């Protein structure tokens, strides 16, 4: 039987670390590619574009930006900002 997103996240990310880099004094986060594969917009379930320099995830369908704070994607519709 196939695995759900919660099972995949638990299985693949429990031992993974998030990579962090610094450019021009600004701290940039690099999310794990497998995490990016399973994250979708909580409002419309579309794929998200990861913008590392802006520390955000973009839903082009809903025209919403989900912030990434302290290395954690904030996937709450009420916290999203319009593009």
DODORO-179214 format. One record per residue: residue in one letter; y, z, x of N, C-alpha, C in turn. Coordinates in nm, 4 decimals, padded with zeros to 6 digits. Example, Ala and Ser with C-alpha at 12.3 -4.5 7.8 and 13.67 -1.06 7.14 Angstrom:
BEGIN
a_-00.5690_00.7800_01.3190_-00.4500_00.7800_01.2300_-00.3300_00.7800_01.3200
s_-00.2250_00.7080_01.2850_-00.1060_00.7140_01.3670_00.0030_00.7870_01.2900
This chain:
BEGIN
x_-00.1168_00.0000_00.0843_00.0000_00.0000_00.0000_00.1238_00.0000_00.0894
x_00.2319_-00.0661_00.0468_00.3546_-00.0742_00.1250_00.4269_00.0589_00.1334
x_00.5068_00.0717_00.2361_00.5841_00.1946_00.2561_00.7222_00.1784_00.1950
x_00.7730_00.2844_00.1343_00.9079_00.2840_00.0801_01.0099_00.3090_00.1895
x_01.1351_00.2953_00.1565_01.2423_00.3143_00.2553_01.2443_00.4552_00.3120
x_01.2202_00.5552_00.2281_01.2218_00.6937_00.2767_01.1106_00.7163_00.3778
x_00.9921_00.6616_00.3489_00.8812_00.6772_00.4422_00.9092_00.6047_00.5731
x_00.9650_00.4832_00.5636_00.9997_00.4090_00.6850_01.1025_00.4835_00.7688
x_01.2043_00.5381_00.7024_01.3082_00.6105_00.7748_01.2499_00.7319_00.8450
x_01.1647_00.8059_00.7757_01.1032_00.9246_00.8358_01.0139_00.8847_00.9523
x_00.9358_00.7815_00.9339_00.8403_00.7376_01.0350_00.9098_00.6835_01.1595
x_01.0131_00.6006_01.1420_01.0733_00.5301_01.2533_01.1907_00.6007_01.3198
x_01.2550_00.6952_01.2528_01.3789_00.7494_01.3067_01.3706_00.8950_01.3467
x_01.2596_00.9607_01.3220_01.2517_01.1026_01.3536_01.2673_01.1300_01.5026
x_01.2238_01.0382_01.5873_01.2305_01.0626_01.7316_01.3312_00.9716_01.8003
x_01.4086_00.8952_01.7251_01.5029_00.8010_01.7863_01.6407_00.8634_01.8035
x_01.7074_00.8190_01.9061_01.8437_00.8646_01.9312_01.9403_00.7505_01.9038
x_02.0605_00.7835_01.8698_02.1655_00.6853_01.8495_02.2361_00.6638_01.9825
x_02.2552_00.5376_02.0181_02.3225_00.5065_02.1440_02.4740_00.5150_02.1241
x_02.5414_00.5704_02.2214_02.6864_00.5830_02.2145_02.7459_00.5212_02.3396
x_02.8514_00.4431_02.3232_02.9197_00.3844_02.4378_03.0697_00.4130_02.4256
x_03.1393_00.3956_02.5338_03.2841_00.4187_02.5370_03.3526_00.2912_02.5833
x_03.4531_00.2474_02.5100_03.5345_00.1321_02.5499_03.6804_00.1690_02.5324
x_03.7546_00.1546_02.6401_03.8989_00.1812_02.6383_03.9303_00.3170_02.5773
x_03.8529_00.4181_02.6150_03.8778_00.5532_02.5675_03.8357_00.5788_02.4252
x_03.7778_00.4798_02.3590_03.7349_00.4950_02.2209_03.5831_00.5069_02.2163
x_03.5354_00.6049_02.1444_03.3920_00.6284_02.1349_03.3332_00.5345_02.0301
x_03.2327_00.4552_02.0703_03.1677_00.3632_01.9798_03.0215_00.4016_01.9632
x_02.9721_00.3871_01.8430_02.8341_00.4201_01.8152_02.7558_00.2911_01.7953
x_02.6336_00.2905_01.8392_02.5470_00.1773_01.8165_02.4279_00.2252_01.7348
x_02.4242_00.1888_01.6079_02.3156_00.2311_01.5194_02.1867_00.1590_01.5560
x_02.0772_00.2259_01.5346_01.9465_00.1696_01.5611_01.9267_00.0455_01.4737
x_01.8822_-00.0656_01.5307_01.8624_-00.1878_01.4512_01.7661_-00.1688_01.3341
x_01.6649_-00.0844_01.3499_01.5716_-00.0611_01.2390_01.6392_00.0143_01.1245
x_01.7319_00.1032_01.1567_01.8075_00.1721_01.0517_01.8948_00.0719_00.9773
x_01.9587_-00.0179_01.0513_02.0435_-00.1191_00.9883_01.9634_-00.2102_00.8959
x_01.8361_-00.2321_00.9275_01.7521_-00.3162_00.8429_01.7247_-00.2533_00.7073
x_01.7172_-00.1208_00.7004_01.6830_-00.0577_00.5729_01.8041_-00.0093_00.4941
x_01.9203_00.0013_00.5586_02.0403_00.0439_00.4862_02.0910_-00.0699_00.3974
x_02.1226_-00.0376_00.2735_02.1819_-00.1330_00.1803_02.2970_-00.0639_00.1081
x_02.3795_-00.1415_00.0449_02.4901_-00.0872_-00.0329_02.4336_-00.0028_-00.1476
x_02.4787_00.1215_-00.1614_02.4272_00.2058_-00.2695_02.4725_00.1604_-00.4082
x_02.5754_00.0777_-00.4136_02.6267_00.0319_-00.5435_02.5524_-00.0919_-00.5942
x_02.5361_-00.1925_-00.5087_02.4769_-00.3190_-00.5535_02.3459_-00.3542_-00.4825
x_02.3095_-00.2757_-00.3820_02.1859_-00.2943_-00.3055_02.1857_-00.4204_-00.2199
x_02.3039_-00.4731_-00.1859_02.3157_-00.5880_-00.0963_02.3085_-00.5425_00.0491
x_02.2846_-00.6387_00.1369_02.2856_-00.6107_00.2796_02.4260_-00.5720_00.3239
x_02.4325_-00.4986_00.4344_02.5592_-00.4521_00.4894_02.5846_-00.5146_00.6260
x_02.7101_-00.5385_00.6563_02.7500_-00.5847_00.7892_02.7961_-00.4639_00.8694
x_02.7379_-00.4463_00.9875_02.7753_-00.3351_01.0745_02.8885_-00.3798_01.1649
x_03.0000_-00.3088_01.1590_03.1143_-00.3355_01.2470_03.1303_-00.2157_01.3402
x_03.0738_-00.2297_01.4582_03.0700_-00.1199_01.5549_03.2099_-00.0754_01.5953
x_03.2989_-00.1692_01.6232_03.4337_-00.1346_01.6691_03.5122_-00.0573_01.5635
x_03.4828_-00.0809_01.4361_03.5524_-00.0127_01.3260_03.4758_00.1092_01.2771
x_03.3576_00.1334_01.3316_03.2698_00.2421_01.2857_03.2540_00.2377_01.1344
x_03.2082_00.1218_01.0858_03.1915_00.1075_00.9420_03.0815_00.0077_00.9086
x_03.0366_00.0163_00.7852_02.9416_-00.0776_00.7272_03.0120_-00.1457_00.6114
x_03.0030_-00.2783_00.6038_03.0768_-00.3564_00.5061_02.9814_-00.4198_00.4056
x_03.0131_-00.4045_00.2759_02.9427_-00.4755_00.1707_03.0353_-00.5868_00.1228
x_02.9965_-00.7112_00.1490_03.0803_-00.8239_00.1081_03.0691_-00.8513_-00.0424
x_02.9591_-00.8120_-00.1039_02.9418_-00.8324_-00.2476_03.0370_-00.7437_-00.3272
x_03.0450_-00.6167_-00.2902_03.1310_-00.5196_-00.3605_03.2708_-00.5104_-00.2987
x_03.2900_-00.5695_-00.1824_03.4154_-00.5584_-00.1068_03.4482_-00.4121_-00.0777
x_03.3460_-00.3391_-00.0292_03.3627_-00.1984_00.0054_03.3286_-00.1749_00.1518
x_03.3960_-00.0762_00.2093_03.3725_-00.0345_00.3480_03.3209_00.1089_00.3456
x_03.2044_00.1292_00.4072_03.1451_00.2627_00.4197_03.1687_00.3110_00.5623
x_03.2363_00.4216_00.5760_03.2713_00.4759_00.7072_03.1487_00.5357_00.7759
x_03.1566_00.5399_00.9079_03.0568_00.6097_00.9887_03.1320_00.7209_01.0592
x_03.0997_00.8450_01.0258_03.1677_00.9610_01.0842_03.0678_01.0482_01.1577
x_03.1023_01.0883_01.2785_03.0146_01.1739_01.3591_02.8742_01.1154_01.3659
x_02.8670_00.9834_01.3843_02.7412_00.9103_01.3993_02.6560_00.9084_01.2721
x_02.7169_00.9338_01.1558_02.6437_00.9359_01.0292_02.7098_00.8377_00.9321
x_02.6335_00.7372_00.8848_02.6892_00.6481_00.7828_02.7110_00.7255_00.6519
x_02.8310_00.7202_00.5991_02.8654_00.7884_00.4739_02.8403_00.6885_00.3612
x_02.7235_00.6988_00.2996_02.6799_00.6004_00.2018_02.7039_00.6488_00.0584
x_02.8202_00.7051_00.0347_02.8587_00.7513_-00.0981_02.9598_00.6537_-00.1569
x_02.9347_00.6063_-00.2768_03.0227_00.5087_-00.3396_03.1643_00.5649_-00.3540
x_03.1763_00.6912_-00.3899_03.3080_00.7541_-00.4073_03.3853_00.7656_-00.2759
x_03.3159_00.7643_-00.1622_03.3813_00.7755_-00.0315_03.4159_00.6384_00.0272
x_03.3628_00.5313_-00.0302_03.3886_00.3965_00.0206_03.5331_00.3562_-00.0060
x_03.5849_00.2692_00.0803_03.7210_00.2192_00.0634_03.7165_00.0683_00.0411
x_03.8091_00.0165_-00.0388_03.8118_-00.1292_-00.0623_03.8520_-00.2043_00.0634
x_03.8036_-00.3269_00.0756_03.8395_-00.4121_00.1908_03.9800_-00.4643_00.1753
